[in-house]
Amino acid sequence: MKKILMILFALSLALCSCSPREDLESVPEDTSPASVEESPMEQSTVEAEVTPADDNTITLPISVVGDEWLPGSIYWIDNTRLIVTFSKPSDLEPTIAVLYDVVNQSTHEIITMDGYMGGIRANEQEIVISTSEKVYTLSKLDFSLLEETENIGRDWGSNTFGGLSADRDDIGIVIKDRGGAVPDIRVATQSGDIYYDIPIWSPDGRYLHYNKYYGGVGNPIDLCIADRAGNTLWEFEVPELTYDKLWSSNSRYILGIADKEHGGMIRLFDIEEGKEAAAKTSPYADYFYDIRDFHELSVFCWRENKAENNYIVCSFDALTGETTEYITLDDACDIKVSPDGKLMAILELNNPDAIKVIPVLS
């Protein structure tokens, strides 16, 4: 079985490297990385010793950026390259973003930014990286800096996409134009005992999700979907409190999750059809706070293995209920699956020396 996994893993990488998508070209060797201010480390391509492990993982070393930098989050740019952000434990220090190439086994710092990371978004042409201070737009072709603007979100974690920032203000949900040229768009207005939480853009930037609470946080909700013009398209009734909401990678589905205290129920909503697609109790209800990714219909998380005092990375199919176990870790702090669903990148909390990349079998 191990040999079969390794063969499938090698084939998936070979296919990705030999037949790249037309809109995702390789980074030219002579491209200079963009930098907002002088980087504390040399801005150059660094050859990283990427190591295939015995358990069919590939290990991407973090030490190439320096021991003083702490990894933050992972984001796949395409099926073979991912961005990892690093920061120092101080609000006064900058954040750096590093490109990891799984096939070419190399790393490349692409930008140094002010403030803590808020999020990374991408469309076919651009990559948008937000921090607590500013929003940086990079070219997806060569990772050069296209635009630097102030972060107009009220919180450092506000989601930004395609020039628009959505946030919850004192009276509801509002969409703001990052350049300030377009007037604010009021999506929802708070009144009486109706309360809204922070909205989340879909991966493709077409939709905005937010929750409407009746009687305050802690009560049943309406899971609401709006478009970029601020029009509410759907309001799905959710009878139990859900504290985690996840967009699928193709922006078609959204998952509402309730912990064990509230029934351990998951509800899958189809945005294209405008209906609830599934509702069932998850076997991982105790561990929903550890969910980090939702690829198509599979929810990826890690669950505690109390007998061995470690954690198992696993997936749960929101439609069929089928579960799959992948790898055992001491702990983890971020999980992201590649756009084609073939590779999973894992950042361990208690082992901050490397990023693990493993095959995901359907």
Protein Blocks (a to p, Z undefined) as FASTA:
>chain_A
ZZmmmmmmmmmmmmmmmmccfklccddfklccddfbdcfbdcddddddddddfkopacdd
fklnojkbccfbdcdfblmbccdddddddfkbccddddddfklopaddfbdcedjdfbdc
ddfkbccdddfkbccdddfklopafbdcddfbfbfkbcceehiacdddfkbccdddfklm
accddfbdcehjbccddddddfkopaccddddehiahiacddddddfkopafbdcddfbd
cfbdcddfklmaccddddfknoopacdddfklopafbdcddfklmmmmmpcbdehjaccd
ddddfknopaddddddfknopacdfbdcfbdcbdcddfkopaccdddfklmkbccddddd
ZZ
